[in-house]
Amino acid sequence: MKLLSKESFIFYSILGAFAGFVVAPFIRSLLDLSFALEIVITSAIIIPMYYFAKKFFVKLKTKYFS
């Protein structure tokens, strides 16, 4: 998946919306720490999520859609 392709743009937009509106508020609701520390912990969870989601969808695409 090329970084600036239409497919990549749609994928990262959907994943970003999911991370921003579902995952991040859920993680932050579990924590009762300072704002900066909550952002660091949330980022430490969301950034690897992008990596594994991309890996999963590329594998899925090559298996079923090629």
N, C-alpha and C positions, 0 to 999 in steps of 0.2 A: 504494500500500500504506500503510494507516494505521499509525502507530507502535504503538498499543495494541490492535490487532486480533489475533484468534487466529492468523491467517495470519502476521502479522509476528512474533509471539512464537515460533512454531514455526521460522520461517526464521532468526531471529537466534540461537535456541538451537542449531540444527544448525550454523550457520556458526561460532558461538562454540566449540562442541565441536571442530569440525574445526580451527579456528585454535589452540585451546589444546592439543590433544593431538597434532596432526600438524605444523602449520606452525611454531609457536613453538619446539618442541624441535629441529626440523630446522635452523632459522635459528641457534638458540643453539649447536647442535653445530658449526656452521661457524665460529663466532666463538670466539676465546680472549681475551676482554677482561674488564674489570671487570663485575660484575653489573649495576650501574646503566646502564652504556653498552650492554650487551646488551639490557636492557629497552627503552631508548630506540630502538635500531635495530630491534628486533623490532616495537615499536609503530608505527614509521614505515612498516613494511611491511604490518602487519595492518590498520590503520585504513583505508588506501586500498582494501584488498582488500574490506572491507565495502561501500564505496561502489560499486565496480565490480561486485560480485556482485549488489547490489540493482538496479543499473541493468540488468544482463543479465537477471535473472529477471523484472523488471517488463516489459521488452521482450518476453521469451519468453511471458509470460502474456498480454499484449495481442495478440500475434500468433497464438497457437494456442488460447487458452482463452476468447476473448470471443465 
